[in-house]
Amino acid sequence: MKQANNQKGFTLIEMLLVVLLLALTVGLTSDMLLSLIRSNTKTQVINEIEQQANFVTLKLEKELRDSMDASTGAQNSLVITLRSNSQVTYQLNESNVLQRQVGAGGFVNLTSSSSPGGVKVTCADASPCFDVTATNPKTVVTRLLFEQAQVDAGPTYRGDVKIESTITIRGDY
């Protein structure tokens, strides 16, 4: 008598097909997930740089608009005379950190070049950071480039923001 083969299960070809489809699905999904993570990281880096650039720009513009006079000082510095006759100095130091000094007090860092989240500030387009025109009314042109400070960061973690602004000093007219 012949026995009937009633065993239920999967054939080897069916198992290989399932494993192949599963590997393909995991591969595509992980690639999309990694791409999303890289994009999110790049966005966070750019947002951090923009936030520091906006802080510095708004502070500088506010003091310039309410000033009586401005002049460029030593290398990459700007001296602002406020309506109260006090002076505020902005300077870019050798560590690419933008600093602010009020009167005879010490300099205070407005940006930080320490990692993580630090920015390096340089003069944009190989021009002076600050330029004051000698016409009446005086105008101050600022050209600052804010970049990611981390040296060994890969392209995913790099970014820069260029800020160029022209402000008219109201104390002149």
SVG drawing of the C-alpha trace seen along z (x, -y; Angstrom):
<svg xmlns="http://www.w3.org/2000/svg" viewBox="-3 -116 47 118">
<polyline fill="none" stroke="black" stroke-width="0.4" points="0.0,0.0 1.1,-3.5 1.2,-6.1 -0.1,-9.6 2.3,-12.5 0.2,-14.9 3.0,-17.0 2.3,-20.7 5.0,-23.3 7.0,-25.6 9.3,-24.6 12.9,-25.8 12.0,-28.2 9.2,-29.8 11.5,-30.4 14.2,-31.9 11.6,-34.2 10.4,-35.4 13.9,-36.0 14.8,-37.9 11.7,-40.1 12.3,-40.8 15.9,-41.7 14.9,-44.1 12.2,-45.7 14.6,-46.2 17.3,-47.6 15.0,-50.2 13.5,-51.2 16.8,-51.6 18.1,-53.7 15.1,-56.0 15.4,-56.2 19.1,-57.1 18.4,-59.8 15.7,-61.3 18.1,-61.3 20.9,-63.0 18.4,-65.6 17.1,-66.3 20.7,-66.7 21.6,-69.1 18.5,-71.1 19.4,-71.3 23.0,-72.5 21.7,-75.2 19.1,-76.3 21.7,-76.6 24.0,-78.7 21.1,-80.9 20.0,-81.4 23.4,-82.7 23.7,-84.8 20.3,-86.4 21.1,-87.1 24.4,-88.9 22.8,-90.8 19.8,-92.0 22.0,-93.2 24.4,-95.0 21.7,-96.6 19.8,-97.8 22.9,-99.6 23.8,-101.0 20.3,-102.5 20.4,-104.2 24.0,-105.4 25.5,-108.9 28.6,-107.8 30.5,-104.7 34.0,-104.1 36.2,-101.1 38.9,-100.4 41.8,-98.0 41.5,-94.9 38.0,-93.6 36.5,-95.9 33.7,-98.4 33.5,-101.2 30.0,-102.6 29.2,-105.8 25.8,-105.6 23.5,-108.5 24.6,-108.2 28.2,-108.9 29.3,-105.4 31.2,-103.3 30.6,-99.8 33.2,-97.9 32.5,-94.8 35.6,-92.8 36.4,-89.5 39.2,-87.8 41.9,-85.4 39.7,-82.4 36.9,-83.6 34.7,-84.5 32.7,-87.8 33.1,-89.8 31.4,-92.9 32.9,-95.4 31.0,-98.2 33.2,-101.1 36.4,-100.1 35.0,-96.7 36.2,-93.4 35.1,-91.7 32.2,-89.3 31.8,-86.6 28.7,-86.9 29.4,-83.6 31.1,-80.4 33.4,-78.3 33.2,-75.3 31.6,-72.0 28.9,-71.0 26.8,-73.8 29.6,-76.4 30.1,-78.7 33.1,-80.2 32.7,-83.8 34.7,-85.2 34.5,-88.2 32.5,-87.3 33.9,-87.5 37.4,-88.5 36.1,-92.0 36.4,-93.8 33.9,-92.7 32.8,-96.3 32.9,-99.2 31.8,-102.8 31.2,-105.3 32.3,-108.9 29.2,-110.5 26.4,-112.2 24.5,-110.2 27.0,-107.6 26.2,-104.0 27.8,-100.9 28.1,-97.8 28.6,-94.5 29.7,-91.3 29.8,-88.3 30.0,-84.6 28.8,-82.1 30.0,-78.5 29.9,-75.3 32.9,-75.4 33.5,-71.6 36.6,-70.9 36.1,-67.2 32.4,-67.3 31.3,-65.5 29.3,-67.1 26.1,-66.2 27.0,-68.4 28.3,-71.4 26.6,-74.6 27.0,-78.4 25.0,-81.6 26.2,-84.8 24.9,-88.0 25.4,-91.3 23.6,-94.4 23.7,-98.1 22.6,-100.3 22.2,-104.1 23.2,-105.8 20.3,-108.0 22.4,-110.3 23.8,-111.9 20.6,-113.5"/>
</svg>
